[in-house]
Amino acid sequence: MQIGRFISVPLRVLGVLWASPYTALGLLIGLIGICTGGYGRIRGPVVEFYGGGVRWLLRRFPHGQFTLAFTLGHTVLGQTDAALDICREHELVHVRQFERWGPLMGPAYLGCSLVLWLMGRRPYLDNPFERQAYAQGGGD
């Protein structure tokens, strides 16, 4: 049991570092959100931001009125406090995906969506990253 802890802590740190470019971007967006009337908080391994400029940004996404939250590394950007509560488990799956994929997460996610779109499928709902998040964390 001690060996497992000894190994898991360095792996966790590596996952945080591997995802850090996206986390830095999320923190920047979140800080802008706070400066424009939004809020921030820490929940477990994640920094969550909602309201203000964060909400404004999310509402400009395709189908933005339905986008409750968006994950960048270890930051989750939400439209409202309630939206973050509703989709927290789903977004935590994306946090783990960022830990695994690191800087490759954005290109991999967008690449999957593009291929699905070109195949005439649903670029969001059929995306394997989203399918995993829905299966393991529920809907958002």
N, C-alpha and C positions, 0 to 999 in steps of 0.2 A: 504494500500500500504506500509506503514512503517513497519507493522508487517511482511510482506513478505520479505522485505529487512533484517530485524532483524533476521529472520530465515535462509534466503538463505546464508548469509555470514558465519555463523558457519558451515552450511552444506558443503559449498564450501571448507572451511578450513579442515574439516574432510575428504572430498574426496581427497584433496591433501595429507594429512597425510596417508590415507589408501593406496594410490598408491605409497607412497614414497620409499619403498624398490626397486621397479622397476625403479623409477626415478633416484635413486642413481646409479644403475647399468648403466642406459643410460647415466648419466653424466660422469661416469668413462670411458665408451667407447668413448663418445664424446671428452673428454679431451685427450685421447690417439689419437683420430683422429686429433685433433688440433696439437698435438706434431708431427704428421707425415704428416703435410702439409694440413690438412683440415681446415674447417671454422666452426664457430658457431654464432648463433644469437638468440635473444628472439623475438618470435612472439606471442603476447597475453599471454596466460597462459602456453605456451610451449617453451622449449629450443630446437632449431633445430641445428643439426650438419650435415655436408656433406663434401664429399671429403676425401682425405688422407686415413687413416686406416679405417674410417667408410665405404668408398666406397669399399675398399679391402674386409672387412668383409661381407658386403651385397652381394657381387658378389660370395661369397662362400656358400651362402644359396642354398638349392635346387631351381633350376630355377632362380638362383641369377641374371642372366643378365636381367631378367624381374622384379626383386624386386626393385621398385623405392625407397621405404621407409619402415621403420619398427618402431613401436612405443613401448616404454617402459615407462609406467607411463606418466609423463609430459615431456618426451623427445622424439623427433622424429629424427631418424637417416636416412639420405637420401644419395643416390649416388651423386647427384648434386644439385645445387641451383634450376635449372629448375625442377628437379624431385620433390622437395619439393613443389614448386608452383603448379605443376600438381595435386598432391595427398593430398594437405593440408586438404581439407574438409573430405576426407575419413579417414585420420589419426586422425583428431579431434574427430571423432566418437569413434575410439579406445581409445583416451585419456579419454573420458567420460566412456567407458567400464572399464578402469582401475580404475577410481574413484569409480565406483559401486562395482567392484569385488575385488579390492585391491590385497592382496597377493594370492588370489585364482584364479586370472586371468590366470596366466600361466598354472596351472594344468587343469583349466576348458577348456581353448582353446586347449591345447594339447590332453586332454581327448576326446573332441569332434572330433578332427581330427583323432585320433586313432580309435574311434568307426566307423567313416565314412569310413576310409580305410578298416577296417575289414569287413564292409558291402559291399565293392566294389564300394563305392561312391567316390566323389572327396573330399579329406581331406581339401583342401583350399577353393575352390569355394562353397562347400556345408556347410562349417562350419557356424553355426548361427552367430558367431561374425563377420565374413566377410560378410555374407548376409546382416546383419544390416548396416555395414559400406558402402557397395555398394548401398543399398537402400537409406540411409540417406545422404551419403557424396559423392556418385559417385565412379567411378572407379579409380584405380591407376595404 
